[in-house]
Amino acid sequence: MKPIVSAVQAWSCFVISCFAIVILSVLGILFRGNHPELVGGEEDPEDGPAVAATVFTAVIIYAGFLIFCGFQGLLHIRENRRGSIAL
């Protein structure tokens, strides 16, 4: 199987997805708990659990990116071990 994206793009996406999963998970937990800093103001959302569900959906999407890009990176490593010439 050949990689679809370049190695730099695959590993960049992998690292960005890792950070996004961590940051969005923390925000989702805070929204789910109705943390006053996030839902306490006049212009802030009133339904914290609904916002948390949306944030956790984004976490699932980033997990998909993480798996896909990690797999692409591993394909590049496997391809380089075979001694193929990159043009």
N, C-alpha and C positions, 0 to 999 in steps of 0.2 A: 504494500500500500504506500502511495506517495503522499507527502504532505501537501496541503492546499495553500497554506500561508507560509511566509518566510519564517526563519528561526527567530529573528529579532521581534517580529510581530507576535509570534506565538508566546515567547517568554515575557514580552511586555504585557500582553493581555493577561497572562497568568498572574504576574505580580500585581497588576492593577485590580484584578478580580479578587485576589486575596485581601488587599486593603479595603476594597468596597464591601466585601462580606463582613469583615470585622466592624467597620464603621456603621454600616446599615443595621447590623444586628444589635449594636449598642443603642442606636436610635430607636429601633423597633421595640426593644425591651423598655426603654424609657417612655415611649408613647403608650405601650400596653399598660404600664403602671400609672398612667396619668400623672407623670412628673410635673410639678407646678411650673417649672421653667419652660416647659414645652406646651402646656395646655392651659396655663393660668391667666394669660392676657386677654384683652378684648379682641384682638385680631388673630389670635391663635385658634387652631381647631378645637372644637368642643368634645368631639368623640375620639378620644385617644386610641381605643382598641381598633376602630375602623382605619385610622391612619396606620397603625401598627400592622394590620393585615396587608395593606398596600406595600409597606416597606418590606415586609417579609416576602412578598411576591417578587420584589426586586432582588432580594437575597437569593431566591431560588433561581432567577434568571442569571445572576452572576455566578452561581454555582455551576450552571450549565456551561457558561463561558470558561470557567476554571477547568472543568473536565475536558472540554473540547480543545482548549489551548494547551493544556498539559499533555494531552494525547498528541497534538501536533508537534510539540517540542520533543517528545519522546521519539516520534517518527524521524525527526531530524537527527537526533543522536544515533538512532539505529542506522540511518542512511549514511552518516559520516563514518561509522565503524566498518562499513562494507568497502570503504575506499573509493566511493564514487567521486567524480570530479564535478564540482559546482561551477557552473558557468554564469 
